[in-house]
């Protein structure tokens, strides 16, 4: 007969006090089946911690780590020289090249540490050697965690304890950087304390002796070479995928090199002749803050531009179909959304496809795609430049911080909105020309020059900016809905699966869904803007006096459904656009060396 545990569980008061002190995670509300227990006893020794974790779970986790290890030493790497040359005492002293050097140093020392207890005749990491290293490293991390860092002995590290340890080591961080540091170590959204398991998971593959300065350097290296996980999979209001201002790594700008850091010489390194490290701090900062933030940022923008061009070319028929459904009236081959209309739904879309083919053949589905591709790079470059300039403005005059990365979330959101508005203002005439070309009938000449001449005759310079106001109105609500939906999906996924980070497929799915939700929410605004842009073309001869005139006539003709005409093709292209863009983006980055 099984003996049941007669010990009473913790009271609600004990759970509350443990959560308040940071010794336990706060219970989830509402609680899911996949959530961990609301209260579990803290281990008082490393042996007790290992017993709580379970032998099978430890074995599975360690083997997964072992499979992803660098199996060979790099060779000809002076680890001590790299360590002395790159101390990393703040969050502005790394460059991408130096972060890669640190990564090579850690990987080389990790292979050496795993083999140090063996015969030392092989550079390959065996399973037994790695398991032995992991147990020794775990014991070392247990000691520093409980005897040096955890000052109140509650079994968790809070931000104040971590800040005290870093300050003693001569590292002073802003509140924003400290919050990012905590989040990276915990890998748990909005966590206010670090458990030993999280501490160990983050630092187990750091071969050097754990100390506050070494922990921070290891974190900076991982952060610098990391990614936000979304890459090129950002869907805009049109359902297209483009590189956002937040997609470049922070390494591409705003990083000074301290004058007391000696140059790192490596004959296999393209920087061995000192081209970068010989620069004075002012010259280095000027180079990396010039125009697009240095060559790395330009390469990221190029990769995003190539991905966007391929993605939009492959999904151009969806865009062409959307414009046809929005602008073409029934007397010119369009369809009505009235309940009494004989053709609706899938049949209406099929009729639209047939009409486009009859007017222009297969090439008709790619009308205007050249302009869509041509505007990608200037749009991304202007958005990036405006975004960075806005961040520096908020940092200096609003948030009063030295580093633009330390601005508040509101300032960052406003900077993103300003970047979007500025890029829209710059490329809006191209967008209007594209809409005019796509909304014309097959009998009319569809060339860029003909569309430009027709627009000028319709209203001069102002005709190129018709619908601009309603287009700009949708920028901020779209950004807010997209960001909040993405974060909500990500948090729900992490809670339901118990994983630390979502995989690539899950992240792409979140981007697709959040972009689709945002595009659907502001679609009526885009429809009004598109009809204003197409006004006066051969396929949409209707003239409007303004935004309210478009809205009134749309409602009178088709009711509320009329404001969502063409939504189906917009949403249908999101998944293939994201998939194609991601694949091309990653391949382009590898080709460009970023």
Buried (B, 14 or more C-beta within 10 A) or exposed (E): EEEEEEEEEBEEEEBBEBBEBBBBBBBEEEEEEEBEEBBEEBBEEBEEBBEEBEEEEBEEBBEEBBEEBBEEBBEEBBBEBBBEBBBBBBBBBBBBBBBBBBBBBBBBBBBBBBBBEEEEEEBEBBEEBBBBBBBEBBEBBBEBBBEBBBEEEBBBBBBEBBBEBBEEBEBEBBEBBBBBBBBBBBBBEEBBBBBBEBBBBBBBBBBBEBEBBBBBBBBBBBBBBEEEBBBBBBBBBBBBBBBBBBBBBBBBBBBBBEEEBEBBBBEEEEBEEEEBBEBEEEEBBEBBBEEBBBBBBBBBBBBBBBBBBBBBBBBBBBBBBBBBBBBBBEEEBBBBBBEEEEBBEEEBBEBBBEBBBEBBEEEBBBBBBBBBBBBBBBBBBBBBBBBBBBBBBBBEEEBEBEBBBBBBEEBBBBBBBBBBBBBBBBBBBBBBBBBBBBBBBBEBEBEBEBBBEBBEEBEEEEBBBBBBBBBBBBBBBBBBBBBEBBEBBBEEBBBEEEEEEBEEEBBBBBBBBBBBBBBBBBBBBBBBBBBBBBBBBBBBBBEBEBBEBBBEBBEEBBEEBBBBBBBBBBBBBBBBBBBBBBBBBBBBBEEBEB
